[in-house]
Amino acid sequence: MTGHTKQEPRLAGGEDASLRGKVAIVTGASRGIGAAIALELAQAGVDSVIVARDEAMLNSVAERARSFGTRVEVVAGDLRNVETVSWTIDRALAAFQKIDILVNNAGATTRGHFLELPDSDWEDGFGLKFFGAMRLCRAAWPTLVQTSGSVVNIAGAGGRTPDIYFAIGSPVNAALNSFSKFLAELGIRDGVRVNCINPGLVRTDRLTKRLTLESRERRIDPAEMEYQLSRELRIARIGEPEDIAALVRFVLSDRGRLLQGAAIDADAGLTKTL
C-alpha cells in the first residue's frame, strides 16, 4: 500500500485541535476583526499577545479570551513606532518563549478624494498597515522559522479592486498582498507558511460610521442604506468580524496546510476579476 494520510488531532465534536498550545501575536486586536481573531484563536487553545493602541479595549478583549483558559499578554502601543514592534516580540518571547503565529491586522486608511488627501494621511496609511506588518514579520521571522510557524496578513479587497474614494487604502492593501507573495516564497525555503486574506465590507465600527453618514446624506434608514450599498456593489451580504476570524483559524490550522502564498478574497463577491 503506497501513501500515508496523517490523522490530524481533533477536539471533541470533530474540530481541528492542531492549534492548541501555540502562541500567536495578533495586531489591531482591540476591536472589530482583530478582536474576533483573538477570541477565535483563544477558543482553539492558542495563547496570545494582542496589540493595539487602546489599552482599555485591549484589556477587555484579553479578559474575554482568558475565559477560554488561555494566557493573554497585552501590548498597548502604536506599531508605526519601531519600539512597539520590539516590545511586542520581547513580550511574546518573555512570556511564552516562542512565537508560532503572526496575524497582522492593524491599520486603517483615510477615505477621501485623491486631490484632498495630504501627505500625512498617506504616511499614516503605509506606516501602520504596511510598514508595521513588514517590521513585525522581519522581527518575528527567526523564531517563526524555529517553530515552523505561520503568518496571516489581513489586507483588503480594495487592494484587488481600487475604489475612487479609497486612494490610500487600495495601494496599501495591494502592497501588503504583494509583500505576502514575496514572503511566502521565502517561507517555502525557511519552513514558514504565509498567506493573505482580503476582507470586503465587514460590520466594524468603521463601516457602521460610513453607513450612518451615507444614510444621513441620502435621508434613509441605516438598514436601508446597508441594503442599497450591497445592491450597488453587487455583493451577497455584509460580512461579520467572526467570518474573517473563522477563516483565519482554518488557514492557520493543519486543515489549511496546502495554502502558501494564497490571497483569499473573503468579500461576498466584491472582487469581480480573476
C-alpha positions as CSV (number, residue, x, y, z in Angstrom):
1,M,0.0,0.0,0.0
2,T,1.5,3.3,-1.0
3,G,0.9,6.7,0.5
4,H,0.0,7.6,4.1
5,T,-2.6,10.0,5.3
6,K,-1.7,11.5,8.7
7,Q,-4.6,11.6,11.1
8,E,-4.9,15.2,12.4
9,P,-5.7,15.8,16.1
10,R,-9.3,16.7,16.7
11,L,-11.2,18.3,19.5
12,A,-14.5,16.8,20.8
13,G,-17.1,17.4,18.1
14,G,-14.6,16.9,15.3
15,E,-12.9,20.3,15.4
16,D,-9.3,20.6,14.5
17,A,-7.0,20.7,17.6
18,S,-3.8,21.4,15.7
19,L,-3.6,25.0,17.1
20,R,-3.8,24.0,20.8
21,G,-0.8,25.2,22.7
22,K,0.5,27.5,20.0
23,V,1.4,31.2,20.6
24,A,0.1,34.0,18.4
25,I,0.7,37.7,18.0
26,V,-2.5,39.5,16.8
27,T,-2.4,43.1,16.0
28,G,-5.2,45.6,15.8
29,A,-6.9,43.3,18.4
30,S,-8.8,45.9,20.4
31,R,-12.0,45.7,18.3
32,G,-13.6,44.5,15.1
33,I,-11.8,41.9,13.0
34,G,-8.7,41.8,15.2
35,A,-10.7,41.2,18.4
36,A,-12.7,38.5,16.7
37,I,-9.5,36.8,15.6
38,A,-8.0,36.9,19.1
39,L,-11.2,35.3,20.5
40,E,-11.4,32.7,17.8
41,L,-7.8,31.6,18.4
42,A,-8.4,31.6,22.2
43,Q,-11.2,29.2,21.6
44,A,-8.8,27.0,19.6
45,G,-6.4,26.9,22.6
46,V,-3.9,29.5,21.4
47,D,-2.0,31.7,23.9
48,S,-1.5,35.2,22.6
49,V,0.0,38.6,22.7
50,I,-2.6,41.2,21.5
51,V,-1.6,44.6,20.3
52,A,-3.4,47.9,19.6
53,R,-3.3,51.5,20.8
54,D,-6.4,51.4,23.0
55,E,-5.3,49.7,26.3
56,A,-8.7,49.7,27.9
57,M,-10.3,47.9,24.9
58,L,-7.4,45.5,24.7
59,N,-7.8,44.6,28.3
60,S,-11.5,43.9,27.7
61,V,-10.6,41.6,24.8
62,A,-7.9,39.9,26.9
63,E,-10.4,39.2,29.7
64,R,-12.8,37.5,27.3
65,A,-10.0,35.5,25.7
66,R,-8.7,34.3,29.1
67,S,-12.2,32.9,29.8
68,F,-11.4,30.1,27.3
69,G,-8.5,29.1,29.5
70,T,-5.7,30.6,27.5
71,R,-2.9,33.0,28.5
72,V,-3.0,36.5,27.0
73,E,-0.5,39.3,27.2
74,V,-1.4,42.9,26.2
75,V,0.9,45.4,24.4
76,A,-0.7,48.9,24.1
77,G,1.3,50.8,21.5
78,D,1.4,52.3,18.1
79,L,3.0,49.9,15.5
80,R,4.1,52.9,13.4
81,N,6.8,53.2,16.0
82,V,9.7,50.7,15.7
83,E,9.9,50.5,19.5
84,T,6.4,48.9,19.7
85,V,7.5,46.2,17.3
86,S,10.4,45.4,19.5
87,W,8.3,45.4,22.7
88,T,5.8,43.1,21.1
89,I,8.4,40.5,20.1
90,D,10.1,40.8,23.5
91,R,6.8,40.4,25.4
92,A,5.9,37.3,23.5
93,L,9.3,35.6,24.0
94,A,9.5,36.6,27.7
95,A,6.0,35.3,28.4
96,F,5.9,32.2,26.1
97,Q,9.5,31.6,24.9
98,K,8.3,31.1,21.3
99,I,6.1,32.6,18.5
100,D,4.1,30.2,16.3
101,I,1.7,32.6,14.6
102,L,1.7,36.2,13.5
103,V,-1.6,37.8,12.4
104,N,-1.1,41.4,11.0
105,N,-4.4,43.0,11.2
106,A,-3.6,46.6,12.4
107,G,-4.2,49.5,10.2
108,A,-6.9,51.6,8.7
109,T,-6.6,54.2,6.0
110,T,-8.4,57.5,5.4
111,R,-11.0,57.6,2.7
112,G,-11.3,60.6,0.6
113,H,-10.7,62.3,-2.8
114,F,-7.2,61.9,-4.1
115,L,-6.6,65.6,-4.5
116,E,-7.7,66.4,-1.0
117,L,-5.6,63.8,0.9
118,P,-2.4,65.3,2.5
119,D,0.9,63.5,2.7
120,S,0.4,62.9,6.4
121,D,-2.6,60.6,5.6
122,W,-0.6,58.6,3.1
123,E,2.3,58.3,5.6
124,D,-0.1,57.1,8.3
125,G,-1.7,54.6,6.0
126,F,1.5,53.0,4.8
127,G,3.2,53.5,8.2
128,L,0.8,51.3,10.2
129,K,-0.7,48.7,7.8
130,F,2.3,48.1,5.6
131,F,5.4,49.1,7.5
132,G,4.0,47.8,10.8
133,A,3.3,44.4,9.3
134,M,6.6,44.3,7.4
135,R,8.6,45.1,10.6
136,L,6.8,42.6,12.7
137,C,7.4,39.9,10.1
138,R,11.1,40.7,10.0
139,A,11.4,40.8,13.7
140,A,9.4,37.6,14.3
141,W,10.9,35.6,11.4
142,P,13.8,33.9,13.2
143,T,11.5,32.4,15.9
144,L,8.8,31.6,13.3
145,V,11.5,29.6,11.4
146,Q,12.3,27.8,14.6
147,T,8.7,26.8,15.2
148,S,7.7,26.2,11.5
149,G,5.2,28.9,12.1
150,S,2.6,30.8,10.1
151,V,1.9,34.4,9.1
152,V,-1.5,35.7,8.0
153,N,-1.7,39.3,6.7
154,I,-5.1,40.9,6.7
155,A,-5.2,43.3,3.7
156,G,-8.4,44.2,1.9
157,A,-10.5,43.8,-1.2
158,G,-9.5,47.4,-2.2
159,G,-6.1,46.1,-3.0
160,R,-7.6,43.9,-5.7
161,T,-10.3,46.3,-6.9
162,P,-9.4,50.0,-6.4
163,D,-12.1,52.5,-5.3
164,I,-12.1,56.1,-6.4
165,Y,-12.5,57.2,-2.7
166,F,-10.0,54.6,-1.4
167,A,-6.9,56.3,-2.9
168,I,-4.7,55.3,0.1
169,G,-6.2,52.0,1.1
170,S,-6.1,50.4,-2.4
171,P,-2.3,50.8,-2.9
172,V,-1.6,50.0,0.8
173,N,-3.6,46.7,0.5
174,A,-2.0,45.9,-2.9
175,A,1.4,46.4,-1.4
176,L,0.6,44.0,1.5
177,N,-0.7,41.4,-0.9
178,S,2.5,41.6,-3.0
179,F,4.6,41.5,0.2
180,S,2.8,38.4,1.3
181,K,3.6,36.7,-2.0
182,F,7.2,37.5,-1.6
183,L,7.3,36.4,2.0
184,A,5.6,33.1,1.1
185,E,8.4,32.4,-1.3
186,L,10.9,33.0,1.4
187,G,8.7,30.8,3.7
188,I,9.0,27.9,1.3
189,R,12.7,28.0,1.9
190,D,12.5,28.6,5.6
191,G,9.5,26.4,6.5
192,V,7.1,29.2,7.4
193,R,3.6,29.4,6.0
194,V,2.5,32.8,4.7
195,N,-1.0,33.8,3.4
196,C,-3.1,36.9,2.9
197,I,-6.8,37.5,3.4
198,N,-8.7,40.3,1.7
199,P,-11.9,41.1,3.5
200,G,-14.6,43.1,1.8
201,L,-17.3,45.1,3.7
202,V,-17.3,43.8,7.3
203,R,-19.5,45.1,10.1
204,T,-16.9,47.0,12.1
205,D,-17.1,50.4,13.8
206,R,-15.6,51.9,10.7
207,L,-18.3,50.5,8.4
208,T,-21.1,51.5,10.8
209,K,-19.9,55.1,10.8
210,R,-19.8,55.1,7.0
211,L,-23.3,53.7,6.7
212,T,-24.6,56.3,9.3
213,L,-23.0,59.2,7.3
214,E,-24.3,58.0,4.0
215,S,-27.7,57.2,5.3
216,R,-28.0,60.8,6.6
217,E,-26.8,62.2,3.2
218,R,-29.5,60.1,1.4
219,R,-32.1,60.6,4.2
220,I,-32.8,56.9,4.6
221,D,-32.7,54.4,7.4
222,P,-29.2,52.8,8.1
223,A,-30.6,49.3,7.4
224,E,-31.9,50.5,4.1
225,M,-28.5,52.1,3.4
226,E,-26.9,48.8,4.0
227,Y,-29.2,47.1,1.6
228,Q,-28.7,49.7,-1.1
229,L,-24.9,49.6,-0.7
230,S,-25.0,45.8,-1.1
231,R,-27.1,46.2,-4.2
232,E,-24.8,48.9,-5.6
233,L,-21.6,46.9,-5.0
234,R,-23.3,43.7,-6.2
235,I,-22.3,41.7,-3.1
236,A,-24.1,38.8,-1.4
237,R,-24.0,40.3,2.1
238,I,-22.1,42.4,4.6
239,G,-19.6,40.3,6.5
240,E,-19.2,39.9,10.2
241,P,-15.8,40.0,12.0
242,E,-16.4,36.4,13.0
243,D,-16.5,35.4,9.4
244,I,-12.9,36.6,8.9
245,A,-11.8,35.1,12.2
246,A,-13.1,31.7,11.3
247,L,-11.2,31.8,8.0
248,V,-8.0,32.8,9.8
249,R,-8.4,29.8,12.1
250,F,-8.8,27.5,9.2
251,V,-5.8,28.9,7.3
252,L,-3.6,28.6,10.4
253,S,-4.7,25.1,11.2
254,D,-3.4,21.8,9.8
255,R,-6.5,21.8,7.6
256,G,-5.1,24.8,5.7
257,R,-1.6,23.4,5.3
258,L,-1.8,23.4,1.5
259,L,-2.2,27.2,1.5
260,Q,1.1,29.0,0.8
261,G,1.1,32.5,-0.8
262,A,-2.7,32.4,-1.1
263,A,-4.5,35.7,-1.5
264,I,-8.0,34.8,-0.3
265,D,-10.9,37.1,-1.2
266,A,-13.4,37.0,1.7
267,D,-15.6,39.7,0.3
268,A,-19.0,38.3,-0.6
269,G,-18.3,38.6,-4.3
270,L,-17.0,42.2,-4.3
271,T,-13.9,41.2,-6.4
272,K,-15.2,40.5,-9.9
273,T,-11.8,39.9,-11.6
274,L,-9.7,36.7,-11.7
